[in-house]
Amino acid sequence: MIVDKLIQHGIDSIFRSEKDRLRNADEPHMMRPKNNRKPLKGVARVLYLERKVKLSKADSVVGSGLGLSRIKIPKEKNDEGIKK
């Protein structure tokens, strides 16, 4: 019975964390009203949602050029299914 409560609490924690991360990326002014941050866009948003950078560092990492090195770009396939 105690184990069931711990499992449920762990699952709730994961979903709460993801929900908070999405809200922070879309509406950062709701997190700390004194900080005038704009919503994250593009590479900065992807890096933040994948937990590769913190919210405060997301824009600066992308601006410095390091952001693109942290993203995996899917390889394209031609008609025969061979990777380029």
C-alpha positions as a printed NumPy array, in Angstrom:
array([[  0.   ,   0.   ,   0.   ],
       [  2.824,   2.4  ,   0.817],
       [  4.595,   1.399,  -2.392],
       [  1.5  ,   2.265,  -4.435],
       [  1.463,   5.774,  -2.948],
       [  5.17 ,   6.237,  -3.684],
       [  4.748,   5.165,  -7.295],
       [  1.78 ,   7.48 ,  -7.791],
       [  3.681,  10.353,  -6.199],
       [  6.659,   9.725,  -8.513],
       [  4.454,   9.713, -11.614],
       [  2.693,  12.907, -10.517],
       [  6.06 ,  14.553,  -9.925],
       [  7.229,  13.75 , -13.457],
       [  4.102,  15.178, -15.081],
       [  4.173,  18.255, -12.83 ],
       [  7.793,  18.883, -13.784],
       [  7.035,  18.672, -17.507],
       [  4.008,  20.943, -17.144],
       [  6.073,  23.514, -15.238],
       [  8.819,  23.394, -17.857],
       [  6.361,  24.047, -20.69 ],
       [  4.797,  26.941, -18.773],
       [  8.214,  28.458, -18.048],
       [  9.241,  28.231, -21.706],
       [  6.018,  29.833, -22.959],
       [  5.365,  32.328, -20.15 ],
       [  8.577,  33.05 , -18.192],
       [  7.118,  36.24 , -16.737],
       [  4.712,  34.082, -14.685],
       [  7.606,  32.366, -12.901],
       [  9.259,  35.497, -11.543],
       [  7.35 ,  38.678, -12.336],
       [ 10.363,  40.91 , -11.642],
       [ 12.361,  39.316, -14.465],
       [ 11.292,  40.673, -17.83 ],
       [ 11.962,  37.595, -19.939],
       [ 10.471,  36.833, -23.306],
       [  9.102,  33.404, -24.233],
       [ 11.711,  31.014, -25.606],
       [ 11.686,  30.315, -29.339],
       [ 13.402,  27.903, -31.675],
       [ 16.613,  26.234, -30.563],
       [ 16.546,  27.842, -27.109],
       [ 13.108,  26.325, -26.425],
       [ 14.163,  22.88 , -27.614],
       [ 17.315,  22.895, -25.507],
       [ 15.405,  24.005, -22.41 ],
       [ 12.641,  21.417, -22.832],
       [ 15.224,  18.652, -23.328],
       [ 16.913,  19.755, -20.065],
       [ 20.224,  20.555, -21.748],
       [ 20.326,  24.179, -20.521],
       [ 18.724,  26.177, -17.738],
       [ 16.07 ,  28.797, -18.42 ],
       [ 18.379,  31.66 , -17.499],
       [ 21.127,  30.449, -19.864],
       [ 19.01 ,  29.309, -22.836],
       [ 19.166,  32.532, -24.874],
       [ 22.84 ,  33.179, -24.17 ],
       [ 23.864,  29.629, -25.183],
       [ 22.025,  29.918, -28.483],
       [ 23.41 ,  33.408, -29.083],
       [ 26.977,  32.206, -28.577],
       [ 26.588,  29.443, -31.166],
       [ 26.954,  26.539, -28.747],
       [ 23.246,  25.729, -28.935],
       [ 23.365,  24.187, -32.379],
       [ 26.148,  21.842, -31.344],
       [ 23.907,  20.343, -28.652],
       [ 21.044,  19.412, -30.99 ],
       [ 20.94 ,  16.156, -32.891],
       [ 19.847,  16.684, -36.471],
       [ 18.076,  13.683, -37.997],
       [ 19.813,  12.271, -41.044],
       [ 17.888,  12.336, -44.288],
       [ 17.192,   9.211, -46.285],
       [ 16.959,   9.061, -50.041],
       [ 14.392,   6.981, -51.974],
       [ 16.29 ,   3.712, -51.548],
       [ 16.516,   4.039, -47.743],
       [ 20.28 ,   4.561, -47.698],
       [ 21.53 ,   7.208, -45.308],
       [ 23.496,  10.043, -46.807]])
